[in-house]
Amino acid sequence: MHTVTIGGADGTQAAVFGAGMPLALIAGTCAIESRETTLRTAETLAKVCRTLGIGLVYKGSFDKANRTSSSGARGAGMEKGLAILAEVRKELGLPVLTDVHETIQAAPVAEVVDVLQIPAFLARQTDLLVACAHAVKGQTGKGVNIKKGQFMAPSDMGPAAAKITEAGTSNVLLTERGTTFGYGDLVVDMRALPTMAQTGFPVVFDVTHSIMQPSGHGTHSGGKREFAAPLARAAVAVGVAGLFVETHPDPARAISDKETQLPLAEIESFLAPLVQLHAVAGLQG
């Protein structure tokens, strides 16, 4: 099993994903909405993770390019969003992650963030995977997180990861985020976690996207937040290296994923038993 270290350079804290390591966390708001909301969320998460003794990678998307409807809010945009993430990195010392959707975004985004994330819908796009690998190649503490497509078998993540490693980057995370179940729903097959771990790369479980109901409201997605805790417990018990969680100070007012983001005020109580369970189980995927 590879150990993947994110951050640890330029004064940033390190988050380590791998066998025998504490549970690590990728967390933040779904979209980057404003400087104020981002910094408030990042500061709270940093404090919680210090208390729990776990590593943190702060995430925020500057462009939610795969909205259900053209009327859906997309975020701060690349220039403003990257500036906000750079401030999080500088002021709080946190490594940061964001999505890239096009090959031309990879290099400029990698100048700012520590992790380039491949969105689930784009997980098979060879040129995008290779561009991201080249963008972070040889840079200490930087890597690529591949979200498993909702349409992909867990075993498909081996070839996806190989596209990254063959381009010269070994710092790869694989993230499970549910599988399409009929229309407008997802299901999590826990067998996917050990299957993906057989690739040799650390596996992360995306809690809040796994409870989504895609296009559940016609022009936007829904979700069932009540399933976040039980699915997270199941994933940690099966064995994962980290969790991916979207959280917001006021989810009802979020510009995206209102029904799946977890309330920021409840994030410590949500994470604490999962950290304990991970330590007791002694497992990671």
Rosetta blueprint (number, residue, H / E / L):
1 M L
2 H L
3 T L
4 V E
5 T E
6 I E
7 G E
8 G L
9 A L
10 D L
11 G L
12 T L
13 Q L
14 A E
15 A E
16 V E
17 F E
18 G L
19 A L
20 G L
21 M L
22 P L
23 L L
24 A E
25 L E
26 I E
27 A E
28 G E
29 T L
30 C L
31 A E
32 I L
33 E L
34 S L
35 R H
36 E H
37 T H
38 T H
39 L H
40 R H
41 T H
42 A H
43 E H
44 T H
45 L H
46 A H
47 K H
48 V H
49 C H
50 R H
51 T H
52 L H
53 G L
54 I L
55 G L
56 L E
57 V E
58 Y E
59 K E
60 G L
61 S E
62 F L
63 D L
64 K L
65 A L
66 N L
67 R L
68 T L
69 S L
70 S L
71 S L
72 G L
73 A L
74 R L
75 G L
76 A L
77 G L
78 M H
79 E H
80 K H
81 G H
82 L H
83 A H
84 I H
85 L H
86 A H
87 E H
88 V H
89 R H
90 K H
91 E H
92 L H
93 G L
94 L L
95 P L
96 V E
97 L E
98 T E
99 D E
100 V L
101 H L
102 E L
103 T H
104 I H
105 Q H
106 A H
107 A H
108 P H
109 V H
110 A H
111 E L
112 V L
113 V L
114 D L
115 V E
116 L E
117 Q E
118 I E
119 P L
120 A H
121 F H
122 L H
123 A L
124 R L
125 Q L
126 T H
127 D H
128 L H
129 L H
130 V H
131 A H
132 C H
133 A H
134 H H
135 A H
136 V H
137 K L
138 G L
139 Q L
140 T L
141 G L
142 K L
143 G E
144 V E
145 N E
146 I E
147 K E
148 K L
149 G L
150 Q L
151 F L
152 M L
153 A L
154 P H
155 S H
156 D H
157 M H
158 G H
159 P H
160 A H
161 A H
162 A H
163 K H
164 I H
165 T H
166 E L
167 A L
168 G L
169 T L
170 S L
171 N L
172 V E
173 L E
174 L E
175 T E
176 E E
177 R L
178 G L
179 T E
180 T E
181 F L
182 G L
183 Y L
184 G L
185 D L
186 L E
187 V E
188 V L
189 D L
190 M L
191 R L
192 A H
193 L H
194 P H
195 T H
196 M H
197 A H
198 Q L
199 T L
200 G L
201 F L
202 P L
203 V E
204 V E
205 F E
206 D E
207 V H
208 T H
209 H H
210 S H
211 I L
212 M E
213 Q E
214 P L
215 S L
216 G L
217 H L
218 G L
219 T L
220 H L
221 S L
222 G E
223 G E
224 K L
225 R H
226 E H
227 F H
228 A H
229 A H
230 P H
231 L H
232 A H
233 R H
234 A H
235 A H
236 V H
237 A H
238 V H
239 G L
240 V L
241 A L
242 G E
243 L E
244 F E
245 V E
246 E E
247 T E
248 H E
249 P L
250 D L
251 P H
252 A H
253 R H
254 A L
255 I L
256 S L
257 D L
258 K L
259 E L
260 T L
261 Q L
262 L E
263 P E
264 L H
265 A H
266 E H
267 I H
268 E H
269 S H
270 F H
271 L H
272 A H
273 P H
274 L H
275 V H
276 Q H
277 L H
278 H H
279 A H
280 V H
281 A H
282 G L
283 L L
284 Q L
285 G L
